[in-house]
């Protein structure tokens, strides 16, 4: 589920007001779905879901908790297009996530 339910004009970063207008809808979606794991792709998703101002660099690489779910934060795909060297970090995050879920990478 996305934080915002519509795309901001010119595909800009959402304002905090826009995020706050949509966050309750997201909370209701997560309450209904009751996921065991959530992946936050990028700072906007991570900071708004976890209600923190920490950078995505500080949030990534470990689990956080939200509503009983384990939350893994990592870089947004658009950041990876601009910063290809970060792909390795996201790959490490995905392996960490899969291992936590019990998915064997060798199969």
N, C-alpha and C positions, 0 to 999 in steps of 0.2 A: 504494500500500500504506500502511496506517496503522501508526503506531508501536505502538499497543495493538491487541490482537486482540479486545478486549471493551470495552464502555462502563463507565466508572467509575460507582459509585452516585451518584444525583442529578445525573448529567452534570457532575460536578465536574472540575477540572483534574487530570490523572493525577499521582500521586506519582512521585518519581524511582525508587523501588523498583519500582513497576508498570512503568515504562518499561524499566528494566533487565531485568525478567523477560521482556520481549517483544523486546528489541532484536536478539538473535541470530537469532530467527525472521525478522525483517525483513531482516537482513543476508543470510540464506540466500535469501530471496525475490529480493532484488536481484541476488545472484550468479547465480541461475537466469535471471532476466529480462534482465540486462545492458542496462539502459536507457542511452540516450545522454544523456537529460535527466531530471531529477527536480525537481518543484516541491514545496517544503515549505510547507504552509499553516499558519502560526502558529509561535509560539515553541517549543512542546513538540516539534513535529516537527523544526524546524530545529536546536534546541539538542541534542537527543538524537542525531540523525543525524550532525551535524558535531562532536559532543562539544565544545561551547563554552558559555560562559555569557553570551555577547554577546546584547544585546537584539535582537528582531526588527527594530526600527528601524535598527539598525546593520548587520544582516545583509542586509537587502533591497536590491534595486536593482542587484545585481551577481552574477556567478556564483562559486560555490565548487566544490570538487572532492570527489567521494566515489567511490571504486572505479572510476575512469575515466569517471564521468558528471559532467556539468555540473549543479550544483545551484543552483536559484533559490529564494530564500526570500521569502515575502511574508506579508501579514496573513491570519489565519484568517477564514473567512466569518462566524463569529459576532461577531468584532470589528467587521466591516463593518456588521452589523445595529445594533450599539451606537454606532458611530462612522461615520456615512455619509460624512463628509469624507475618510476614508481610501480610499474607493472609487477616487478619482482616482489615488492612488499604486499601487494594485493594477492598475488599468488600464495604467499606465505599465510596470509589471513584466511584464504579459502581452504588451504590444507588444514589449518588449525580448526576451522569450523567443521570441516568434514570429519576430522578425527574425533572431535567432541560428539558428533552425531553418530559415531560408530560406523562410518562409511569407509571401507577399506579402499585405499587409493590404488592398490595393486590389482584389483579385480577388473 
